[in-house]
Amino acid sequence: MEDPEKRERFAKAGRKRAVERFSWTSIAEQTRDLYASLKKS
């Protein structure tokens, strides 16, 4: 990771992914979607 620009892109992409997948809002939406899919079955 000697390239500062690449390191910065990786850091931003990792943060974005973490927020998208593991924020409380995202977890609540995933849980809601799971319950909705179970209700249909």
N, CA, C and O atoms as a Tripos MOL2 file, in Angstrom:
@<TRIPOS>MOLECULE
protein
  164   163    41     0     0
PROTEIN
NO_CHARGES

@<TRIPOS>ATOM
      1 N           0.8220   -1.1870    0.0000 N.3       1 MET1
      2 CA          0.0000    0.0000    0.0000 C.3       1 MET1
      3 C           0.8730    1.2600    0.0000 C.2       1 MET1
      4 O           0.6050    2.2180    0.7250 O.2       1 MET1
      5 N           1.8790    1.2360   -0.7950 N.am      2 GLU2
      6 CA          2.7610    2.3950   -0.8770 C.3       2 GLU2
      7 C           2.1510    3.5380   -1.6860 C.2       2 GLU2
      8 O           2.6010    4.6790   -1.5810 O.2       2 GLU2
      9 N           1.1380    3.2420   -2.4860 N.am      3 ASP3
     10 CA          0.4970    4.2620   -3.3130 C.3       3 ASP3
     11 C          -0.5850    4.9740   -2.4910 C.2       3 ASP3
     12 O          -1.6170    4.3750   -2.1900 O.2       3 ASP3
     13 N          -0.3640    6.2370   -2.1260 N.am      4 PRO4
     14 CA         -1.3150    6.9480   -1.2680 C.3       4 PRO4
     15 C          -2.7110    7.0950   -1.8980 C.2       4 PRO4
     16 O          -3.7180    7.0260   -1.1930 O.2       4 PRO4
     17 N          -2.7700    7.2950   -3.2030 N.am      5 GLU5
     18 CA         -4.0690    7.4510   -3.8670 C.3       5 GLU5
     19 C          -4.8570    6.1370   -3.8300 C.2       5 GLU5
     20 O          -6.0560    6.1320   -3.5500 O.2       5 GLU5
     21 N          -4.1850    5.0500   -4.1080 N.am      6 LYS6
     22 CA         -4.8460    3.7410   -4.0700 C.3       6 LYS6
     23 C          -5.2890    3.4170   -2.6440 C.2       6 LYS6
     24 O          -6.3880    2.9050   -2.4280 O.2       6 LYS6
     25 N          -4.4370    3.7170   -1.6890 N.am      7 ARG7
     26 CA         -4.7610    3.4710   -0.2780 C.3       7 ARG7
     27 C          -6.0140    4.2560    0.1160 C.2       7 ARG7
     28 O          -6.8830    3.7340    0.8140 O.2       7 ARG7
     29 N          -6.1030    5.4990   -0.3300 N.am      8 GLU8
     30 CA         -7.2700    6.3460   -0.0300 C.3       8 GLU8
     31 C          -8.5370    5.7850   -0.6840 C.2       8 GLU8
     32 O          -9.5960    5.7710   -0.0580 O.2       8 GLU8
     33 N          -8.4420    5.3280   -1.9230 N.am      9 ARG9
     34 CA         -9.6040    4.7310   -2.6060 C.3       9 ARG9
     35 C         -10.0740    3.4770   -1.8860 C.2       9 ARG9
     36 O         -11.2740    3.2780   -1.6980 O.2       9 ARG9
     37 N          -9.1370    2.6350   -1.4840 N.am     10 PHE10
     38 CA         -9.4770    1.4060   -0.7560 C.3      10 PHE10
     39 C         -10.1560    1.7460    0.5720 C.2      10 PHE10
     40 O         -11.1520    1.1280    0.9470 O.2      10 PHE10
     41 N          -9.6060    2.7330    1.2720 N.am     11 ALA11
     42 CA        -10.1770    3.1240    2.5690 C.3      11 ALA11
     43 C         -11.6030    3.6250    2.4010 C.2      11 ALA11
     44 O         -12.4890    3.2410    3.1630 O.2      11 ALA11
     45 N         -11.8300    4.4760    1.4100 N.am     12 LYS12
     46 CA        -13.1750    5.0130    1.1820 C.3      12 LYS12
     47 C         -14.1430    3.9150    0.7600 C.2      12 LYS12
     48 O         -15.2890    3.8940    1.2090 O.2      12 LYS12
     49 N         -13.6980    3.0130   -0.0920 N.am     13 ALA13
     50 CA        -14.5620    1.9090   -0.5350 C.3      13 ALA13
     51 C         -14.9020    0.9910    0.6330 C.2      13 ALA13
     52 O         -16.0380    0.5300    0.7460 O.2      13 ALA13
     53 N         -13.9370    0.7240    1.4970 N.am     14 GLY14
     54 CA        -14.1870   -0.1200    2.6650 C.3      14 GLY14
     55 C         -15.1700    0.5190    3.6180 C.2      14 GLY14
     56 O         -16.0680   -0.1480    4.1320 O.2      14 GLY14
     57 N         -15.0080    1.7980    3.8550 N.am     15 ARG15
     58 CA        -15.9360    2.5270    4.7370 C.3      15 ARG15
     59 C         -17.3450    2.5220    4.1570 C.2      15 ARG15
     60 O         -18.3190    2.2880    4.8730 O.2      15 ARG15
     61 N         -17.4470    2.7830    2.8560 N.am     16 LYS16
     62 CA        -18.7550    2.8080    2.1910 C.3      16 LYS16
     63 C         -19.4360    1.4450    2.3150 C.2      16 LYS16
     64 O         -20.6250    1.3660    2.6240 O.2      16 LYS16
     65 N         -18.6930    0.3960    2.0800 N.am     17 ARG17
     66 CA        -19.2640   -0.9530    2.1710 C.3      17 ARG17
     67 C         -19.7170   -1.2650    3.5930 C.2      17 ARG17
     68 O         -20.7890   -1.8350    3.7970 O.2      17 ARG17
     69 N         -18.9060   -0.8950    4.5660 N.am     18 ALA18
     70 CA        -19.2650   -1.1470    5.9620 C.3      18 ALA18
     71 C         -20.5490   -0.4120    6.3290 C.2      18 ALA18
     72 O         -21.4290   -0.9850    6.9710 O.2      18 ALA18
     73 N         -20.6600    0.8400    5.9290 N.am     19 VAL19
     74 CA        -21.8660    1.6170    6.2340 C.3      19 VAL19
     75 C         -23.0760    1.0160    5.5250 C.2      19 VAL19
     76 O         -24.1430    0.8800    6.1230 O.2      19 VAL19
     77 N         -22.9150    0.6570    4.2520 N.am     20 GLU20
     78 CA        -24.0390    0.1000    3.4910 C.3      20 GLU20
     79 C         -24.5110   -1.2360    4.0550 C.2      20 GLU20
     80 O         -25.7130   -1.5020    4.0800 O.2      20 GLU20
     81 N         -23.6050   -2.0610    4.5000 N.am     21 ARG21
     82 CA        -23.9770   -3.4140    4.9390 C.3      21 ARG21
     83 C         -24.2140   -3.5460    6.4260 C.2      21 ARG21
     84 O         -24.9870   -4.4080    6.8440 O.2      21 ARG21
     85 N         -23.5720   -2.7180    7.2460 N.am     22 PHE22
     86 CA        -23.5900   -2.9550    8.6840 C.3      22 PHE22
     87 C         -24.0920   -1.7910    9.5280 C.2      22 PHE22
     88 O         -24.0000   -1.8410   10.7540 O.2      22 PHE22
     89 N         -24.6220   -0.7410    8.8980 N.am     23 SER23
     90 CA        -25.2050    0.3400    9.6980 C.3      23 SER23
     91 C         -26.5040   -0.1610   10.3140 C.2      23 SER23
     92 O         -27.0890   -1.1300    9.8290 O.2      23 SER23
     93 N         -26.9570    0.4910   11.3760 N.am     24 TRP24
     94 CA        -28.2070    0.0670   12.0150 C.3      24 TRP24
     95 C         -29.3780    0.1790   11.0540 C.2      24 TRP24
     96 O         -30.2840   -0.6540   11.0880 O.2      24 TRP24
     97 N         -29.3750    1.1900   10.1990 N.am     25 THR25
     98 CA        -30.4430    1.3360    9.2090 C.3      25 THR25
     99 C         -30.4460    0.1570    8.2480 C.2      25 THR25
    100 O         -31.4980   -0.4080    7.9460 O.2      25 THR25
    101 N         -29.2740   -0.2070    7.7730 N.am     26 SER26
    102 CA        -29.1560   -1.3330    6.8450 C.3      26 SER26
    103 C         -29.5830   -2.6410    7.5060 C.2      26 SER26
    104 O         -30.2930   -3.4410    6.8960 O.2      26 SER26
    105 N         -29.1580   -2.8590    8.7400 N.am     27 ILE27
    106 CA        -29.5230   -4.0890    9.4510 C.3      27 ILE27
    107 C         -31.0350   -4.1420    9.6570 C.2      27 ILE27
    108 O         -31.6410   -5.2020    9.5000 O.2      27 ILE27
    109 N         -31.6480   -3.0140   10.0060 N.am     28 ALA28
    110 CA        -33.1000   -2.9710   10.1870 C.3      28 ALA28
    111 C         -33.8110   -3.3000    8.8760 C.2      28 ALA28
    112 O         -34.7850   -4.0520    8.8730 O.2      28 ALA28
    113 N         -33.3380   -2.7470    7.7740 N.am     29 GLU29
    114 CA        -33.9460   -3.0380    6.4700 C.3      29 GLU29
    115 C         -33.7920   -4.5090    6.1060 C.2      29 GLU29
    116 O         -34.7330   -5.1250    5.6050 O.2      29 GLU29
    117 N         -32.6270   -5.0700    6.3510 N.am     30 GLN30
    118 CA        -32.4040   -6.4860    6.0500 C.3      30 GLN30
    119 C         -33.3200   -7.3740    6.8930 C.2      30 GLN30
    120 O         -33.8660   -8.3630    6.4030 O.2      30 GLN30
    121 N         -33.4810   -7.0080    8.1650 N.am     31 THR31
    122 CA        -34.3550   -7.7720    9.0580 C.3      31 THR31
    123 C         -35.8020   -7.6720    8.5830 C.2      31 THR31
    124 O         -36.5070   -8.6800    8.5270 O.2      31 THR31
    125 N         -36.2450   -6.4760    8.2440 N.am     32 ARG32
    126 CA        -37.6030   -6.2720    7.7330 C.3      32 ARG32
    127 C         -37.8290   -7.1010    6.4760 C.2      32 ARG32
    128 O         -38.8620   -7.7560    6.3410 O.2      32 ARG32
    129 N         -36.8720   -7.0770    5.5600 N.am     33 ASP33
    130 CA        -36.9970   -7.8350    4.3160 C.3      33 ASP33
    131 C         -37.0450   -9.3370    4.5880 C.2      33 ASP33
    132 O         -37.7950  -10.0670    3.9400 O.2      33 ASP33
    133 N         -36.2460   -9.7920    5.5410 N.am     34 LEU34
    134 CA        -36.2610  -11.2050    5.8970 C.3      34 LEU34
    135 C         -37.6250  -11.6030    6.4350 C.2      34 LEU34
    136 O         -38.1860  -12.6130    6.0100 O.2      34 LEU34
    137 N         -38.1670  -10.8200    7.3700 N.am     35 TYR35
    138 CA        -39.4850  -11.1220    7.9280 C.3      35 TYR35
    139 C         -40.5570  -11.1120    6.8460 C.2      35 TYR35
    140 O         -41.4440  -11.9650    6.8440 O.2      35 TYR35
    141 N         -40.4810  -10.1550    5.9290 N.am     36 ALA36
    142 CA        -41.4500  -10.0740    4.8420 C.3      36 ALA36
    143 C         -41.3630  -11.3050    3.9640 C.2      36 ALA36
    144 O         -42.3910  -11.8250    3.5310 O.2      36 ALA36
    145 N         -40.1540  -11.7850    3.6900 N.am     37 SER37
    146 CA        -40.0130  -12.9780    2.8400 C.3      37 SER37
    147 C         -40.5390  -14.2170    3.5480 C.2      37 SER37
    148 O         -41.0740  -15.1120    2.8950 O.2      37 SER37
    149 N         -40.3990  -14.2890    4.8660 N.am     38 LEU38
    150 CA        -40.9100  -15.4310    5.6180 C.3      38 LEU38
    151 C         -42.4340  -15.4180    5.6870 C.2      38 LEU38
    152 O         -43.0830  -16.4640    5.7010 O.2      38 LEU38
    153 N         -42.9750  -14.2310    5.7300 N.am     39 LYS39
    154 CA        -44.4310  -14.0720    5.8070 C.3      39 LYS39
    155 C         -45.0900  -14.5770    4.5130 C.2      39 LYS39
    156 O         -46.1960  -15.1170    4.5460 O.2      39 LYS39
    157 N         -44.4100  -14.3980    3.3870 N.am     40 LYS40
    158 CA        -44.9450  -14.8180    2.0830 C.3      40 LYS40
    159 C         -44.9530  -16.3280    1.9330 C.2      40 LYS40
    160 O         -45.7580  -16.8710    1.1760 O.2      40 LYS40
    161 N         -44.0740  -17.0070    2.6390 N.am     41 SER41
    162 CA        -43.9330  -18.4640    2.4830 C.3      41 SER41
    163 C         -45.0570  -19.2120    3.1060 C.2      41 SER41
    164 O         -45.0820  -20.4420    3.0580 O.2      41 SER41
@<TRIPOS>BOND
     1     1     2 1
     2     2     3 1
     3     3     4 2
     4     3     5 am
     5     5     6 1
     6     6     7 1
     7     7     8 2
     8     7     9 am
     9     9    10 1
    10    10    11 1
    11    11    12 2
    12    11    13 am
    13    13    14 1
    14    14    15 1
    15    15    16 2
    16    15    17 am
    17    17    18 1
    18    18    19 1
    19    19    20 2
    20    19    21 am
    21    21    22 1
    22    22    23 1
    23    23    24 2
    24    23    25 am
    25    25    26 1
    26    26    27 1
    27    27    28 2
    28    27    29 am
    29    29    30 1
    30    30    31 1
    31    31    32 2
    32    31    33 am
    33    33    34 1
    34    34    35 1
    35    35    36 2
    36    35    37 am
    37    37    38 1
    38    38    39 1
    39    39    40 2
    40    39    41 am
    41    41    42 1
    42    42    43 1
    43    43    44 2
    44    43    45 am
    45    45    46 1
    46    46    47 1
    47    47    48 2
    48    47    49 am
    49    49    50 1
    50    50    51 1
    51    51    52 2
    52    51    53 am
    53    53    54 1
    54    54    55 1
    55    55    56 2
    56    55    57 am
    57    57    58 1
    58    58    59 1
    59    59    60 2
    60    59    61 am
    61    61    62 1
    62    62    63 1
    63    63    64 2
    64    63    65 am
    65    65    66 1
    66    66    67 1
    67    67    68 2
    68    67    69 am
    69    69    70 1
    70    70    71 1
    71    71    72 2
    72    71    73 am
    73    73    74 1
    74    74    75 1
    75    75    76 2
    76    75    77 am
    77    77    78 1
    78    78    79 1
    79    79    80 2
    80    79    81 am
    81    81    82 1
    82    82    83 1
    83    83    84 2
    84    83    85 am
    85    85    86 1
    86    86    87 1
    87    87    88 2
    88    87    89 am
    89    89    90 1
    90    90    91 1
    91    91    92 2
    92    91    93 am
    93    93    94 1
    94    94    95 1
    95    95    96 2
    96    95    97 am
    97    97    98 1
    98    98    99 1
    99    99   100 2
   100    99   101 am
   101   101   102 1
   102   102   103 1
   103   103   104 2
   104   103   105 am
   105   105   106 1
   106   106   107 1
   107   107   108 2
   108   107   109 am
   109   109   110 1
   110   110   111 1
   111   111   112 2
   112   111   113 am
   113   113   114 1
   114   114   115 1
   115   115   116 2
   116   115   117 am
   117   117   118 1
   118   118   119 1
   119   119   120 2
   120   119   121 am
   121   121   122 1
   122   122   123 1
   123   123   124 2
   124   123   125 am
   125   125   126 1
   126   126   127 1
   127   127   128 2
   128   127   129 am
   129   129   130 1
   130   130   131 1
   131   131   132 2
   132   131   133 am
   133   133   134 1
   134   134   135 1
   135   135   136 2
   136   135   137 am
   137   137   138 1
   138   138   139 1
   139   139   140 2
   140   139   141 am
   141   141   142 1
   142   142   143 1
   143   143   144 2
   144   143   145 am
   145   145   146 1
   146   146   147 1
   147   147   148 2
   148   147   149 am
   149   149   150 1
   150   150   151 1
   151   151   152 2
   152   151   153 am
   153   153   154 1
   154   154   155 1
   155   155   156 2
   156   155   157 am
   157   157   158 1
   158   158   159 1
   159   159   160 2
   160   159   161 am
   161   161   162 1
   162   162   163 1
   163   163   164 2
@<TRIPOS>SUBSTRUCTURE
     1 MET1         2 RESIDUE 1 A MET
     2 GLU2         6 RESIDUE 1 A GLU
     3 ASP3        10 RESIDUE 1 A ASP
     4 PRO4        14 RESIDUE 1 A PRO
     5 GLU5        18 RESIDUE 1 A GLU
     6 LYS6        22 RESIDUE 1 A LYS
     7 ARG7        26 RESIDUE 1 A ARG
     8 GLU8        30 RESIDUE 1 A GLU
     9 ARG9        34 RESIDUE 1 A ARG
    10 PHE10       38 RESIDUE 1 A PHE
    11 ALA11       42 RESIDUE 1 A ALA
    12 LYS12       46 RESIDUE 1 A LYS
    13 ALA13       50 RESIDUE 1 A ALA
    14 GLY14       54 RESIDUE 1 A GLY
    15 ARG15       58 RESIDUE 1 A ARG
    16 LYS16       62 RESIDUE 1 A LYS
    17 ARG17       66 RESIDUE 1 A ARG
    18 ALA18       70 RESIDUE 1 A ALA
    19 VAL19       74 RESIDUE 1 A VAL
    20 GLU20       78 RESIDUE 1 A GLU
    21 ARG21       82 RESIDUE 1 A ARG
    22 PHE22       86 RESIDUE 1 A PHE
    23 SER23       90 RESIDUE 1 A SER
    24 TRP24       94 RESIDUE 1 A TRP
    25 THR25       98 RESIDUE 1 A THR
    26 SER26      102 RESIDUE 1 A SER
    27 ILE27      106 RESIDUE 1 A ILE
    28 ALA28      110 RESIDUE 1 A ALA
    29 GLU29      114 RESIDUE 1 A GLU
    30 GLN30      118 RESIDUE 1 A GLN
    31 THR31      122 RESIDUE 1 A THR
    32 ARG32      126 RESIDUE 1 A ARG
    33 ASP33      130 RESIDUE 1 A ASP
    34 LEU34      134 RESIDUE 1 A LEU
    35 TYR35      138 RESIDUE 1 A TYR
    36 ALA36      142 RESIDUE 1 A ALA
    37 SER37      146 RESIDUE 1 A SER
    38 LEU38      150 RESIDUE 1 A LEU
    39 LYS39      154 RESIDUE 1 A LYS
    40 LYS40      158 RESIDUE 1 A LYS
    41 SER41      162 RESIDUE 1 A SER
